[in-house]
Amino acid sequence: MTSLIPFALYVGIFVGSYLIVNKLIRRAARTDFTALKTVTFGDESAVISDRTASIISVATLFLLWGMFTGSVLVPPFLHAPGPYIGDGQFTYVVEGPDGQRDEATVFWRVQDPEGETEKLTVDPGDGPARNDALMIRAYRSAQLSWDKNDEFKRKDGARLVEIAGQPVAYDPATRDEADSAAKPVIEVDHATVTLSDKGALIVTPYTGLQMEPIWLPPPEDVVKRLVDIASEGFRGATLWEHLGLSLMRVVVGFFFGSLIGIPLGYAMGLSNWFRGWFDPIVEFMRPVPPLALIPLVIIWAGIGELGKIILLFLAALWIMAIAARSGVSGVRISKVHAAYSLGASKGQIMRYVIVPNSLPEIFTGARVAMGVCWGTVVAAELVAAEKGAGMMIMVASKFQNTDIVMMGIIMIGVIGFGIDILMRWAERWLVPWKGKG
């Protein structure tokens, strides 16, 4: 249930922001063409991105990231509850083989994962059951053999009868603890206590809602790692060399995929023969994920640059072919008839009618293909690459350098978003007639 809390907060911020911005704050009415439209549902040109919503969306993601990692960039009062750091104790009662009972106390201390904690020492006492000291690392649990320093030994028939005042269930025939389903989970101050299968005490301090840095580091750690790698490099190459090589592979693979895919799509859209010949191949390969082709490409072309380029070429080829085919098939026949009536030749119809009207679909396919290629190159670099964003993430994950992994993911996302923005800009510049009939 605790994993749903960040999602619930995200939904709450989304709804609250929407109500505040669109309902409570009276913004000046738009006077552009979009505002004059009376029917906007289903009209793509009537829906534009709300920059305020975009800013709040990104800020919300970083706020949640900081809240659930204890970031110094977020005010402390907004931090989610962190792991318990400090001392605690509980008592247990031991019954010896002769029926004699004695009580002992377990003192435990949770260590701060980012600093040194003074070691805990306690007076063991004089009774048959001796007091114990237990050091526990934050976000972890610790196990204690309760009879390690006791006069009552488990091997001699001694057994636990109470933990923090709660009785422990036993099989009266064997005097062994009951199975794990019947073992109690005992709540003590700031922790829970239960029994292992071997009868040892397991102490689990409360972990709170914050993520351990090994799973999700705070934003400032990722920024620090970005600065370090940008200045010092990573495994013999700078950050920009890693990202630049990945981008180069994507551009080359996408270029050759488009170079063959677009003419193939045009041929399939204009010729029954080409459509019948290539349609089964294209439709067969379209649902095959590029990552499934990695073993085959390695067998064919090895693990060098050629293999990665071929994989990216195949990732872009089918998308661009389908986009071009869809663009040609979507050209209004009325425009073709109008061109014929004005005396246009087939070449002129192709140049002035088919190509311009199919370009919006081709640009949409190009945006999708670039995204797929950018995601595929990272996976391709996971296999025996010396440089690249994927290699950097793979090596970092082996050594549990989560901050480098997060840095790589963010850089990949930023570059992918930048590529998409450039594609949108090129589309607006080269195909200004999109959505205008």
C-alpha positions, 0 to 999 in steps of 0.5 A: 500500500505504501507504494501507492502513496507517491502515485496518489500524491501525483494524482492529487497534485495534477487535479489540484493544479488543474483546478487552480490554473483553469478554474480559480485563476481567471486568465485573459481569454484567447483571441487567436484562431483556436479560441474562435473554434466552436468544435474542437473535439477530434481536431488536432489543430485545436489542441495545443500544449499548455506550457503551464501544465508542462512546467508544473508536471516536470516540477511535480516529478522532481518534487516527488523525487526529492520528497521520497529520497530526503533531498536537500533541495526539498524543504525538510517539512515536505520530506516523506518519513525516513528510516528510524535512526536511533536506539530501541529495546525489548525484552524476552523470557527464556525457559530452561530445560528444568522449567526455570525462567529468566528475562533478558533485554535486547538493546539495538541501535540503527546506524546512520547509513551516511555517517558513523554511529557509536557502537552499542555496548550493554551490561549483560547482567547476572542471570541465566538469560543475558542482555544482548546488543545489536547493531542494525544498518538503516533499511536493513534487518538484523538477526540475533541468536538469543542464546549465544551468551546465555546460560540457557542453551537452545541445544539443551532444550531451552526455549523462548516463551515470550517476546515483548510480553507476547507468548511464543507458540510451540509444538508441545510434542517437539518443543520447537517453534510453530511453523512460520505461518503461526510465528508472531510478528511483534510490534516494539518501539520503532521496529518489528520482531519475529523468529527465523526458521532456526529460532533466532530473533529478527529485528526489523526497524521501521524503514519509513517511506523514503527510498534507500540511495542504492535504489533511488539516489536524491537529485543532488547526487545525480547532478554531482555525478553528472558534473564529475563524469562531464569533467573527468570522463567514464572508462576512458571517454568523456560523457559527451563522447559516450552520448555523441557516439550513441547519437551518431549510431542512431542518425546513421541507422535512421538515415539508411532506414528512411532511405530504403523505407520511404521509397518502399512505402511509396511503391506499396502505396502506388502499386498493387504488385509491390503492395502484394509482394512486400506487404507480408514481409513488412507486416511480419517484421513490424511487430517483431521488437528490434531487441529480439533481433540482437542475437541474430545481428550479432551472428551475422555482423558481429559485435562491432559498429556494423552490427549496431547500425544494422540493428538500428536500420532494421528498427527504422525501416519498417516504421518508415515504410508503413508511414510512407504507405499510409501517407500515400493511401491517405491522399484524397482522391479528389485532389488527384482528380482535380490535378488530372482535370487540370492536365497534370502528368503522373510525374506532376501528380507525384511531385505536387499532390502525392508527396506533399500530402504524404509528408505529414504521415512520413514525419509522424513515422520519422518521430516514432522511428527516431524514438524507437532507434534511440531506445534500441541503441541503448539496448544494443550498447549493452552488448560488448560496446566500448563507448555509448550511453548504454555501455555506461549504464550497464557498467554502472549497474554492475557496481550498483552505481545507481546515481550513474544509472539515473544520470544516464537515463535522464540524459537519454530522456533529455536527448530523446526529447530534444530530438523529438522537438527538432523533428516537430520544428522541422515538420512545422517548417517543411510541412506547414500545410499539415492539418489545414486540409 
